[in-house]
């Protein structure tokens, strides 16, 4: 009530003076308002007179024949760095949800409103930022591979694009149990279609078997036949889990396929174990004799995000500086026997400068 009385007395106070003066002020304000409304009406009338809006339901793709399929394919391999080259993407969803890696909060570092702890504790919500982001970027790679097929690639280029698409679609299936997809040149305006687990498994099997004889042995930095065999192995090995996560069963014929494909890869003679385990993670990692399919880590604008994997485990006050981030559990570390290279070791140009850091 005090507030009401205040506004009432304040309004009455503004009316001091003679009634003629008040009338003139009121009339002037009314005229000003009418004039403003007339101008507003006129301006809308003029603005809308020539309005000719044309709504289009399709994107403008330009001249499809002018694109360079090889350049698009090179770019497609680079897009894979989004979900895979960085410890806060697909790797985080795989490792931080297990006991292999933990995301401790040190002071204010890595608090991020509990997002990392939610992964480790399996308490994430549907809109968890990392889960949502990884899903989007995996599907963007899948779409980019499909889109490339509309630009008249040759048989080898098309096979490599189809492998990349199969590679990310396997992880989408593994992570979310279903896979959105579009056919080449299909409209992007409407909702995508979705393959459920059984249909997607059959699709991936046929796709990989079709492109396997087309792919060439062009090194681990590109899709090759052994990469297709490896992905088929993962498909057969995980088929029972993908079809029934609560109570998986594994068919003996699927396991036989895993063994057959593994024997083909080993029998090729193209691979051998490195004497130095950490050579697999070197700057020139694609030269490792162990690796079947790897992202080439080149200098300059094509440099990958390999450094983030070691920086995330090292302290911020080290030289070179680290990110003060993820670590592992002592129970996991102790499972490796004394003398096992994977417990840690020196790396020229890095650990001889910064030292070896093991954090718990």
Buried (B, 14 or more C-beta within 10 A) or exposed (E): EEEEEEEEEEEEEEEEEEEEEEEEEEEEEEEEEEEEEEEEEEEEEEEEEEEEEEEEEEEEEEEEEEBEBEEBBEEBBBBBBBBBBBBBBBBBBBBBBEEEBBBBEEEEEBEBEEBBBBBBEEEBEEEBEBBEBBBEBBBBBBBBBBBBBBBEBEEBBBBBBBBBBBBBBBBBBBBBEEBBBBEEEBEEEEEBEEBEBEEBBEBBBEBBEEBBEBBEEEBBBBBBBBBBBBBBBBBBBBBBBBBEEEEEEBEEEBBEBBEEBBEEBEEEEBBEEBEEBBBBBBBEBBBBEBBBBBBBBEEEEEEBBBBBBBBBBBBEEBEEEBBBBBBBBEEEBEEEEEEEEEEBEEBEEBBEEBEEBEBE
